[in-house]
């Protein structure tokens, strides 16, 4: 069922229940009013009967009937009876078919005024005191006029109810269609956007709604989603282009070297040099593939359950560096007064292997882009607010301001370092690992003065 039909039937059902309740209440009130009015008429008939029959010295029944026909409006199947103190019937209009029980007569005497049902008739009994004694006057009749009026009212209400439901259905369907028109228009625009048209955006102006309207917010949210998708798709395309280039370069070089070696016979030294060159290219290819695998792993949900002490992590990363470069790395944990009293403050929960890889990439970059006699400072600070800051600082060539904003894109390499061997994957991988662990990786750099990479963890 469409949303329009669902809203229409829901609106119709709610209004139908409310309208039925209102009409039922009106009918009940009208029925109560009719019954109260009829009882009042019966009471007045009984009072008139008592006055005329008793106060006028017991007017004969025939004379009272003549008076009634001339001056009073008779009721349907009307009965008027008078009982004396002994319970004997003294009829104004005698009707042998009706005889009240002693219990009803006793209740009338006790309560002075009693309403009760007498077959199809409604009846009232009044206790009447006269100078000749005590009497009970009973008036009974059928409320045929009230019944006909209620029946007519019920028929009119039924017709109104059915006609109202038909009108409400039409109005509700039109209202639902008009209310959903912006959504339908939004859906049409969204349906025209494909993977090749992610640069398009939903037009927010066609909604003609307020700035805080839900549909306007929906359109803006969808536009932001398109922006993220476009950036993601563009990143994927750039990734595929760059990855293909980086993978093809060592393969092309290796194939070319092997083709040269196989072109003619050569001395053993030439073969050895050629194989060494191919091995170097294949090692570069292996390193690139490992980086790509780590980059893919950083995108997945991995268990972050290892208790990693950051101070131990620094020494572990230092020991993983080649012995020839290890002496250039200086580990700084601060003064004893700066160390936290609780060793648990050094601990972060995460994936130990990924953290080692992220910090190792930062150290490798610092060593790679610094002169051989320059040191790299690897430090750790635990702040009072629960922040743990791992800093890798070098005094190498630095990164230009224009390139600094793009260094976290996979395979991007700054202009100043393109002559140095590398693939441009280390920093993006470190950033994604930091984000996976709830951390933040930032870079500060000045050309010719070095680079500082800060990895911040918040407990």
C-alpha positions as CSV (number, residue, x, y, z in Angstrom):
1,X,0.0,0.0,0.0
2,X,1.3,3.4,-0.9
3,X,2.0,6.1,1.7
4,X,-0.8,8.2,0.1
5,X,-3.4,5.4,0.5
6,X,-2.1,4.6,4.0
7,X,-2.4,8.2,5.1
8,X,-5.9,8.5,3.5
9,X,-7.3,5.4,5.3
10,X,-5.6,6.4,8.6
11,X,-7.1,9.9,8.3
12,X,-10.5,8.4,7.4
13,X,-10.4,5.9,10.3
14,X,-9.6,8.6,12.9
15,X,-12.2,11.0,11.6
16,X,-14.8,8.1,11.3
17,X,-14.3,7.1,15.0
18,X,-14.5,10.7,16.2
19,X,-17.6,11.5,14.1
20,X,-19.3,8.3,15.2
21,X,-18.6,9.2,18.8
22,X,-20.0,12.7,18.4
23,X,-23.1,11.4,16.6
24,X,-23.6,8.8,19.3
25,X,-23.3,11.4,22.0
26,X,-25.8,13.6,20.3
27,X,-28.2,10.7,19.9
28,X,-27.9,9.7,23.6
29,X,-28.4,13.3,24.7
30,X,-31.5,13.6,22.5
31,X,-32.9,10.3,23.8
32,X,-32.3,11.5,27.4
33,X,-33.9,14.9,26.7
34,X,-36.9,13.2,25.0
35,X,-37.5,10.9,28.0
36,X,-37.2,13.7,30.5
37,X,-39.7,15.8,28.6
38,X,-42.1,12.9,28.3
39,X,-41.8,12.3,32.1
40,X,-42.5,15.9,32.7
41,X,-45.6,15.7,30.5
42,X,-46.8,12.6,32.4
43,X,-46.2,14.4,35.7
44,X,-48.2,17.4,34.6
45,X,-51.0,15.1,33.4
46,X,-51.1,13.5,36.8
47,X,-51.2,16.9,38.6
48,X,-54.0,18.2,36.3
49,X,-55.9,15.0,36.9
50,X,-55.6,15.3,40.7
51,X,-56.6,18.9,40.6
52,X,-59.6,18.5,38.4
53,X,-60.8,15.2,39.7
54,X,-60.2,15.7,43.4
55,X,-60.4,19.5,43.9
56,X,-63.6,19.7,41.8
57,X,-65.4,17.2,44.0
58,X,-64.7,14.1,42.1
59,X,-65.8,15.0,38.6
60,X,-67.3,12.1,36.8
61,X,-65.1,10.2,34.4
62,X,-67.3,11.0,31.4
63,X,-67.2,14.7,32.3
64,X,-63.4,14.6,32.7
65,X,-63.0,12.9,29.3
66,X,-65.0,15.6,27.7
67,X,-62.9,18.2,29.5
68,X,-59.7,16.4,28.4
69,X,-60.7,16.2,24.7
70,X,-61.6,19.9,24.7
71,X,-58.7,21.3,26.6
72,X,-55.9,18.7,26.9
73,X,-53.9,16.9,24.2
74,X,-54.2,13.2,24.8
75,X,-51.2,10.9,24.8
76,X,-50.9,7.5,23.0
77,X,-52.5,4.6,24.9
78,X,-52.9,7.0,27.9
79,X,-54.1,5.7,31.2
80,X,-55.1,8.0,34.1
81,X,-56.0,6.3,37.4
82,X,-56.7,7.5,41.0
83,X,-56.3,5.2,44.0
84,X,-57.7,6.1,47.5
85,X,-55.9,5.5,50.8
86,X,-57.3,1.9,50.9
87,X,-55.8,1.1,47.5
88,X,-59.2,1.1,45.8
89,X,-59.2,2.3,42.2
90,X,-61.3,5.3,41.5
91,X,-60.9,5.7,37.8
92,X,-61.0,8.9,35.9
93,X,-60.5,6.8,32.8
94,X,-61.0,3.3,33.9
95,X,-58.9,0.6,32.3
96,X,-59.4,-2.9,33.6
97,X,-56.3,-4.2,31.7
98,X,-54.0,-2.3,34.0
99,X,-53.7,-3.1,37.7
100,X,-50.8,-1.8,39.9
101,X,-49.3,-4.1,42.5
102,X,-49.4,-3.3,46.1
103,X,-45.5,-3.0,46.1
104,X,-45.6,-0.1,43.5
105,X,-48.4,1.6,45.4
106,X,-46.4,1.4,48.7
107,X,-43.3,2.8,46.9
108,X,-45.3,5.7,45.6
109,X,-46.6,6.5,49.1
110,X,-43.1,6.3,50.5
111,X,-41.3,8.3,47.8
112,X,-44.2,10.6,47.0
113,X,-43.2,10.5,43.3
114,X,-42.1,7.4,41.3
115,X,-41.4,6.8,37.7
116,X,-41.7,3.2,36.4
117,X,-42.4,1.1,33.3
118,X,-45.8,-0.2,32.7
119,X,-45.6,-2.6,29.8
120,X,-44.9,-0.5,26.7
121,X,-46.0,2.6,28.6
122,X,-44.0,4.9,30.8
123,X,-45.7,5.8,34.0
124,X,-45.5,8.2,36.9
125,X,-47.2,7.8,40.3
126,X,-47.8,10.8,42.6
127,X,-48.9,10.8,46.2
128,X,-51.7,13.4,46.4
129,X,-53.1,14.8,49.7
130,X,-56.6,16.2,49.6
131,X,-59.1,17.5,52.2
132,X,-61.0,14.3,51.7
133,X,-57.9,12.1,52.3
134,X,-54.8,10.7,50.7
135,X,-54.8,9.5,47.1
136,X,-52.4,8.1,44.5
137,X,-52.6,9.4,41.0
138,X,-51.0,7.4,38.2
139,X,-50.5,8.6,34.6
140,X,-49.1,6.3,31.9
141,X,-48.7,6.5,28.2
142,X,-46.5,5.4,25.3
143,X,-43.9,7.9,24.0
144,X,-44.7,7.3,20.4
145,X,-43.8,10.8,19.3
146,X,-40.4,10.6,21.0
147,X,-39.7,7.2,19.5
148,X,-40.6,8.4,16.0
149,X,-38.4,11.5,16.5
150,X,-35.4,9.3,17.7
151,X,-35.9,6.9,14.8
152,X,-36.0,9.9,12.3
153,X,-32.9,11.3,14.0
154,X,-31.1,8.0,13.7
155,X,-31.9,7.8,10.0
156,X,-30.7,11.3,9.4
157,X,-27.5,10.7,11.4
158,X,-26.8,7.5,9.5
159,X,-27.1,9.3,6.1
160,X,-24.9,12.2,7.4
161,X,-22.3,9.7,8.6
162,X,-22.1,7.8,5.4
163,X,-22.1,11.0,3.3
164,X,-19.4,12.5,5.6
165,X,-17.2,9.5,5.2
166,X,-17.3,9.7,1.4
167,X,-16.5,13.4,1.5
168,X,-13.8,12.9,4.1
169,X,-12.2,10.1,2.0
170,X,-12.1,12.5,-1.0
171,X,-10.7,15.4,1.0
172,X,-8.2,13.1,2.8
173,X,-6.9,11.6,-0.4
174,X,-6.5,15.1,-2.0
175,X,-4.8,16.4,1.2
176,X,-2.5,13.4,1.3
177,X,-1.6,13.8,-2.3
178,X,-0.9,17.5,-1.8
179,X,1.1,16.8,1.4
180,X,3.2,14.1,-0.4
181,X,3.7,16.1,-3.6
182,X,7.1,17.5,-2.4
183,X,8.2,14.0,-1.5
184,X,7.2,12.7,-4.9
185,X,9.1,15.5,-6.6
186,X,12.1,14.8,-4.4
187,X,11.9,11.1,-5.2
188,X,11.8,11.9,-9.0
189,X,14.9,14.1,-8.6
190,X,16.7,11.4,-6.6
191,X,15.7,8.7,-9.1
192,X,17.5,10.6,-11.9
193,X,20.8,10.6,-10.0
194,X,23.1,7.7,-10.9
195,X,26.6,6.7,-10.1
196,X,27.8,8.8,-13.0
197,X,25.8,11.9,-12.0
198,X,26.9,12.2,-8.3
199,X,27.8,15.9,-9.0
200,X,24.1,16.7,-9.3
201,X,22.2,17.9,-6.2
202,X,18.6,17.9,-5.2
203,X,17.0,21.3,-5.7
204,X,15.9,22.6,-2.3
205,X,14.0,25.6,-3.8
206,X,11.2,23.5,-5.3
207,X,10.0,22.5,-1.9
208,X,8.8,26.1,-1.0
209,X,8.9,25.3,2.6
210,X,10.5,27.0,5.6
211,X,14.2,26.6,6.5
212,X,13.3,24.2,9.4
213,X,10.8,22.1,7.5
214,X,11.4,18.4,7.6
215,X,11.4,18.1,3.8
216,X,14.0,20.8,3.5
217,X,16.2,19.1,6.1
218,X,15.7,15.8,4.2
219,X,16.8,17.4,0.9
220,X,19.9,19.0,2.6
221,X,20.7,15.7,4.3
222,X,20.5,13.9,0.9
223,X,22.7,16.6,-0.7
224,X,25.3,16.1,2.0
225,X,25.1,12.3,1.4
226,X,25.7,12.9,-2.3
227,X,28.7,15.1,-1.4
228,X,30.2,12.3,0.7
229,X,29.4,9.7,-2.0
230,X,30.9,11.8,-4.7
231,X,34.1,12.3,-2.6
232,X,34.2,8.6,-1.8
233,X,33.7,7.6,-5.5
234,X,36.3,10.2,-6.6
235,X,38.7,8.8,-4.0
236,X,38.1,5.3,-5.2
237,X,38.7,6.3,-8.8
238,X,41.9,8.1,-7.8
239,X,42.9,5.1,-5.7
240,X,42.4,2.7,-8.6
241,X,44.3,5.0,-11.0
242,X,47.2,5.5,-8.6
243,X,47.3,1.9,-7.4
244,X,47.3,0.7,-11.0
245,X,50.2,3.0,-11.8
246,X,52.2,2.1,-8.7
247,X,51.6,-1.6,-9.3
248,X,52.4,-1.4,-13.0
249,X,55.7,0.5,-12.5
250,X,57.7,-2.2,-10.7
251,X,56.2,-4.9,-12.9
252,X,57.1,-3.0,-16.1
253,X,60.6,-2.4,-14.8
254,X,61.1,-6.0,-13.9
255,X,59.7,-7.3,-17.2
256,X,62.0,-4.9,-19.1
257,X,65.0,-5.9,-17.1
258,X,64.3,-9.6,-17.7
259,X,63.7,-9.0,-21.4
260,X,67.1,-7.3,-21.6
261,X,68.8,-10.1,-19.9
262,X,67.2,-12.7,-22.2
263,X,68.0,-10.8,-25.4
264,X,71.5,-12.2,-25.6
265,X,74.1,-14.1,-23.6
266,X,75.8,-12.1,-20.9
267,X,78.5,-12.7,-18.3
268,X,77.5,-13.9,-14.9
269,X,78.1,-10.5,-13.3
270,X,75.5,-8.9,-15.7
271,X,72.9,-11.6,-14.8
272,X,73.6,-11.0,-11.1
273,X,73.1,-7.3,-11.4
274,X,69.9,-7.8,-13.4
275,X,68.4,-10.2,-10.9
276,X,69.3,-7.9,-8.1
277,X,67.5,-5.1,-9.9
278,X,64.4,-7.2,-10.4
279,X,64.5,-8.3,-6.8
280,X,64.6,-4.7,-5.6
281,X,61.6,-3.9,-7.8
282,X,59.7,-7.0,-6.5
283,X,60.5,-6.0,-2.9
284,X,59.0,-2.6,-3.6
285,X,56.0,-4.3,-5.1
286,X,55.6,-6.5,-2.0
287,X,55.9,-3.4,0.3
288,X,53.2,-1.7,-1.8
289,X,50.9,-4.7,-1.6
290,X,51.4,-5.0,2.1
291,X,50.5,-1.3,2.5
292,X,47.3,-1.8,0.4
293,X,46.3,-4.8,2.5
294,X,46.9,-2.8,5.7
295,X,44.9,0.0,4.3
296,X,42.0,-2.3,3.5
297,X,42.2,-3.8,7.0
298,X,42.1,-0.4,8.6
299,X,38.7,0.1,6.8
300,X,37.2,-3.0,8.4
301,X,35.9,-3.6,11.9
302,X,38.8,-5.2,13.8
303,X,38.6,-6.2,17.5
304,X,40.2,-3.4,19.6
305,X,40.7,-5.6,22.7
306,X,44.5,-5.5,23.2
307,X,45.8,-3.5,26.1
308,X,48.7,-1.5,24.6
309,X,51.1,0.5,26.7
310,X,52.2,3.5,24.7
311,X,55.6,3.7,26.4
312,X,56.3,0.1,25.4
313,X,55.0,0.8,22.0
314,X,57.5,3.5,21.4
315,X,60.4,1.2,22.3
316,X,58.9,-1.6,20.2
317,X,58.7,0.7,17.1
318,X,62.3,1.8,17.7
319,X,63.6,-1.8,17.9
320,X,61.8,-2.6,14.6
321,X,63.9,0.0,12.7
322,X,66.9,-1.2,10.9
323,X,70.0,-1.3,13.1
324,X,71.8,1.2,10.9
325,X,69.0,3.8,11.5
326,X,68.1,2.9,15.1
327,X,70.7,5.2,16.6
328,X,69.0,8.2,15.0
329,X,65.8,7.7,17.0
330,X,65.6,9.3,20.4
331,X,62.8,8.2,22.7
332,X,61.6,10.8,25.2
333,X,59.1,10.0,28.0
334,X,59.5,13.3,29.8
335,X,60.8,13.9,33.3
336,X,60.0,11.6,36.2
337,X,57.7,14.4,37.6
338,X,55.7,14.4,34.4
339,X,55.1,10.6,34.4
340,X,51.6,9.5,35.6
341,X,51.4,7.9,39.0
342,X,49.2,5.1,37.6
343,X,50.8,2.9,34.9
344,X,47.3,2.3,33.5
345,X,47.3,5.9,32.2
346,X,49.8,4.7,29.5
347,X,47.3,2.0,28.3
348,X,45.0,2.3,25.3
349,X,42.7,-0.5,24.0
350,X,43.2,-1.3,20.4
351,X,44.9,-3.5,17.8
352,X,48.5,-3.8,18.7
353,X,49.7,-4.7,15.2
354,X,47.9,-1.8,13.6
355,X,49.2,0.7,16.1
356,X,52.8,-0.5,15.6
357,X,52.3,-0.1,11.8
358,X,50.9,3.4,12.1
359,X,53.6,4.7,14.4
360,X,56.2,2.8,12.4
361,X,55.1,4.6,9.2
362,X,55.5,8.0,10.9
363,X,59.0,7.1,12.1
364,X,59.9,5.7,8.6
365,X,58.8,9.0,7.0
366,X,60.8,11.0,9.5
367,X,63.9,9.0,8.9
368,X,63.4,8.9,5.1
369,X,62.9,12.7,4.6
370,X,65.7,13.7,7.0
371,X,69.4,13.8,6.4
372,X,71.5,10.8,7.6
373,X,73.0,12.8,10.5
374,X,69.7,14.3,11.8
375,X,67.9,12.8,14.7
376,X,64.2,11.9,15.0
377,X,62.5,12.6,18.3
378,X,59.9,10.0,19.4
379,X,58.1,11.3,22.6
380,X,55.1,10.5,24.8
381,X,53.2,12.9,27.1
382,X,50.2,12.1,29.3
383,X,48.1,15.2,30.1
384,X,45.9,15.8,33.1
385,X,42.7,15.6,31.0
386,X,43.3,12.0,30.0
387,X,44.9,12.8,26.6
388,X,48.0,10.8,25.5
389,X,50.1,12.5,22.8
390,X,52.6,10.5,20.8
391,X,54.8,12.9,18.8
392,X,57.3,12.2,16.0
393,X,59.4,15.2,15.1
394,X,62.2,15.6,12.6
395,X,64.3,18.5,11.2
396,X,64.2,17.3,7.6
397,X,63.0,18.9,4.4
398,X,59.4,19.6,5.5
399,X,56.2,19.8,3.5
400,X,54.9,22.8,1.5
401,X,51.7,24.4,2.7
402,X,49.9,23.6,-0.5
403,X,50.8,19.9,-0.2
404,X,50.1,19.6,3.5
405,X,46.3,19.5,3.0
406,X,46.6,16.6,0.5
407,X,49.2,14.3,2.2
408,X,46.4,12.1,3.7
409,X,45.2,11.1,0.3
410,X,46.4,7.7,-0.8
411,X,49.3,7.7,-3.3
412,X,49.7,11.5,-3.1
413,X,53.3,12.6,-2.9
414,X,54.5,16.1,-2.2
415,X,56.5,17.8,-5.0
416,X,59.7,18.1,-2.9
417,X,59.9,14.3,-2.1
418,X,59.0,12.7,-5.4
419,X,62.7,11.9,-5.9
420,X,62.7,9.7,-2.8
421,X,61.4,6.2,-3.0
422,X,57.9,5.7,-1.7
423,X,54.3,5.1,-2.6
424,X,52.3,7.8,-0.7
425,X,50.4,5.2,1.4
426,X,52.1,5.5,4.8
427,X,50.4,8.7,6.1
428,X,46.8,7.7,4.9
429,X,47.3,4.3,6.5
430,X,48.4,5.9,9.8
431,X,45.5,8.4,9.8
432,X,42.9,5.6,9.2
433,X,44.4,3.5,12.0
434,X,44.3,6.5,14.4
435,X,40.7,7.1,13.5
436,X,39.9,3.4,14.0
437,X,41.2,3.7,17.5
438,X,39.3,7.0,18.2
439,X,42.5,9.0,17.9
440,X,43.5,12.0,15.8
441,X,46.6,12.4,13.6
442,X,47.8,15.9,12.8
443,X,50.8,17.3,10.9
444,X,52.7,20.6,11.3
445,X,55.4,21.3,8.9
446,X,57.6,24.1,7.5
447,X,59.7,23.6,4.4
448,X,63.4,23.3,5.4
449,X,62.7,23.1,9.1
450,X,61.1,19.7,9.5
451,X,57.8,18.1,10.3
452,X,56.0,17.2,13.5
453,X,53.3,14.4,13.5
454,X,51.1,14.2,16.6
455,X,49.0,11.1,17.4
456,X,46.4,12.0,20.1
457,X,44.4,9.4,22.1
458,X,41.6,10.5,24.4
459,X,40.5,8.2,27.2
